[in-house]
Amino acid sequence: MQNHFELFDMAPGYALDTAALDAAYREIQARVHPDRFAQAGDAERRASMQWTTRVNEAYRTLKSPVQRAKYLLELNGVDVAFETNTSMPPEFLMKQMELRETLEQAGEAKDTAALDALRTELRAETLALERALVEAIDERRDYAGAAGLVRKLMFLDKLDAEIDLAYESLEA
């Protein structure tokens, strides 16, 4: 069975041409989408649904920086072990606590400027981690070393989702 990168005819790597991924996804979907098999037999319709599900899952995985990194590590025999390995550098954890406190205060105060500033800071940290992942995964092939970076990225991704929720609560 093909891995997600092979499915889209892309070289495995953290750095990814998202426009090429999008184009490959659309091309495959045009061939396997269930609407094309509406008049086909049961077996063909089922196969189309299975392919569509597989293609959608692969696309979502590769499109997400966090999921793509986890997937690359898994392909190379490294489990990120986020559920069981929560050890993080103390300074990173302190920074996360500060960011969450800032988020809580901004939400309570309904301070969109503070949320905007927090999101800007978070995006900068995320970009720095993503650059470090390109170096660790694509350049050095240090998959075990990249696991800690992926765990950090997962923390930031979760905080980003919490910022989205804070913005939504301001609009309600």
C-alpha positions as CSV (number, residue, x, y, z in Angstrom):
1,M,0.0,0.0,0.0
2,Q,1.3,3.5,-0.9
3,N,2.1,5.9,1.8
4,H,0.5,9.4,1.7
5,F,3.4,11.0,-0.2
6,E,3.5,8.2,-2.9
7,L,-0.3,8.5,-3.3
8,F,0.2,12.2,-4.4
9,D,3.4,11.4,-6.2
10,M,5.5,13.6,-3.9
11,A,8.8,13.1,-2.3
12,P,8.5,12.5,1.5
13,G,9.6,15.6,3.4
14,Y,8.4,18.1,5.9
15,A,8.9,21.0,3.5
16,L,6.0,20.6,1.1
17,D,4.8,22.4,-2.0
18,T,1.2,22.9,-0.9
19,A,0.1,24.1,-4.3
20,A,1.3,20.8,-5.8
21,L,-0.4,18.8,-3.0
22,D,-3.7,20.7,-3.7
23,A,-3.4,20.0,-7.5
24,A,-2.6,16.3,-7.0
25,Y,-5.5,16.0,-4.6
26,R,-8.0,17.6,-7.0
27,E,-6.7,15.4,-9.8
28,I,-7.1,12.2,-7.8
29,Q,-10.5,13.2,-6.5
30,A,-11.7,13.9,-10.0
31,R,-10.9,10.3,-10.9
32,V,-12.2,8.5,-7.7
33,H,-15.1,10.7,-6.4
34,P,-18.3,8.7,-5.8
35,D,-20.3,11.0,-8.1
36,R,-18.4,9.5,-11.0
37,F,-19.6,6.1,-10.0
38,A,-23.3,6.8,-9.3
39,Q,-24.4,4.6,-12.1
40,A,-21.8,1.9,-11.4
41,G,-22.3,-1.4,-9.6
42,D,-22.1,-1.8,-5.8
43,A,-18.5,-3.0,-5.8
44,E,-17.3,0.0,-7.9
45,R,-19.2,2.4,-5.7
46,R,-17.8,0.9,-2.5
47,A,-14.3,1.0,-4.0
48,S,-14.8,4.7,-5.0
49,M,-15.9,5.5,-1.4
50,Q,-12.9,3.7,0.1
51,W,-10.5,5.5,-2.3
52,T,-12.2,8.9,-1.6
53,T,-11.9,8.3,2.2
54,R,-8.2,7.3,1.8
55,V,-7.4,10.3,-0.4
56,N,-9.2,12.7,2.0
57,E,-7.3,11.3,5.0
58,A,-3.9,11.5,3.2
59,Y,-4.6,15.0,2.1
60,R,-5.6,16.2,5.6
61,T,-2.6,14.6,7.1
62,L,-0.1,16.1,4.6
63,K,-1.8,19.5,4.6
64,S,-1.5,19.9,8.4
65,P,2.1,20.8,9.5
66,V,1.6,18.9,12.8
67,Q,0.0,15.8,11.3
68,R,2.6,15.8,8.4
69,A,5.5,15.8,10.9
70,K,3.9,13.1,13.0
71,Y,3.3,11.0,9.9
72,L,6.9,11.4,8.7
73,L,8.3,10.3,12.0
74,E,6.0,7.3,12.0
75,L,7.1,6.4,8.5
76,N,10.7,6.4,9.9
77,G,9.9,4.4,13.0
78,V,9.6,7.1,15.6
79,D,6.5,7.5,17.7
80,V,5.9,11.1,18.9
81,A,4.3,9.5,22.0
82,F,2.5,12.7,22.9
83,E,0.1,10.8,25.1
84,T,2.7,9.1,27.1
85,N,5.7,11.4,26.8
86,T,4.8,14.8,28.0
87,S,8.2,15.8,29.2
88,M,9.1,19.2,27.8
89,P,11.9,21.6,28.6
90,P,10.9,23.7,31.7
91,E,11.4,27.0,29.9
92,F,9.0,25.9,27.1
93,L,6.4,24.8,29.7
94,M,6.7,28.2,31.5
95,K,6.3,30.0,28.3
96,Q,3.1,28.0,27.5
97,M,1.7,28.8,30.9
98,E,2.4,32.5,30.3
99,L,0.7,32.4,26.9
100,R,-2.3,30.6,28.3
101,E,-2.6,33.1,31.1
102,T,-2.4,35.9,28.5
103,L,-5.1,34.2,26.5
104,E,-7.4,33.8,29.5
105,Q,-6.9,37.5,30.5
106,A,-7.5,38.7,26.9
107,G,-10.7,36.6,26.7
108,E,-12.1,37.8,30.0
109,A,-11.3,41.4,29.0
110,K,-12.7,40.9,25.5
111,D,-9.5,42.4,24.3
112,T,-9.1,41.6,20.6
113,A,-5.8,43.6,20.4
114,A,-4.3,41.3,23.0
115,L,-5.6,38.3,21.1
116,D,-4.2,39.6,17.9
117,A,-0.8,40.2,19.6
118,L,-0.9,36.7,21.1
119,R,-1.7,35.1,17.7
120,T,1.2,37.1,16.1
121,E,3.6,35.8,18.7
122,L,2.3,32.3,18.4
123,R,2.6,32.4,14.6
124,A,6.3,33.5,14.9
125,E,7.0,30.7,17.3
126,T,5.2,28.2,15.0
127,L,7.2,29.3,12.0
128,A,10.5,29.0,13.9
129,L,9.5,25.4,15.0
130,E,8.5,24.5,11.4
131,R,11.9,25.8,10.1
132,A,13.6,23.6,12.8
133,L,11.5,20.6,11.7
134,V,12.6,21.1,8.0
135,E,16.2,21.1,9.3
136,A,15.8,18.1,11.6
137,I,13.7,15.9,9.3
138,D,14.6,16.9,5.7
139,E,18.2,18.0,6.1
140,R,19.6,15.9,9.0
141,R,17.2,13.0,9.0
142,D,17.2,13.2,12.8
143,Y,13.7,11.7,13.3
144,A,14.2,10.9,17.0
145,G,15.4,14.5,17.6
146,A,12.5,15.9,15.7
147,A,10.0,14.2,18.0
148,G,10.5,16.8,20.7
149,L,9.9,19.6,18.2
150,V,6.7,17.9,17.0
151,R,5.4,17.8,20.6
152,K,6.2,21.5,21.0
153,L,4.4,22.2,17.7
154,M,1.4,20.2,19.0
155,F,1.3,22.5,22.1
156,L,1.3,25.6,19.9
157,D,-1.4,24.1,17.6
158,K,-3.6,23.5,20.6
159,L,-3.1,27.0,21.8
160,D,-3.9,28.3,18.3
161,A,-7.3,26.5,18.4
162,E,-7.9,28.0,21.9
163,I,-7.3,31.5,20.4
164,D,-9.9,30.7,17.7
165,L,-12.4,29.8,20.5
166,A,-11.6,33.0,22.3
167,Y,-12.3,35.0,19.1
168,E,-15.6,33.1,18.7
169,S,-16.7,33.9,22.2
170,L,-16.1,37.6,21.6
171,E,-18.4,37.4,18.6
172,A,-21.2,35.7,20.5
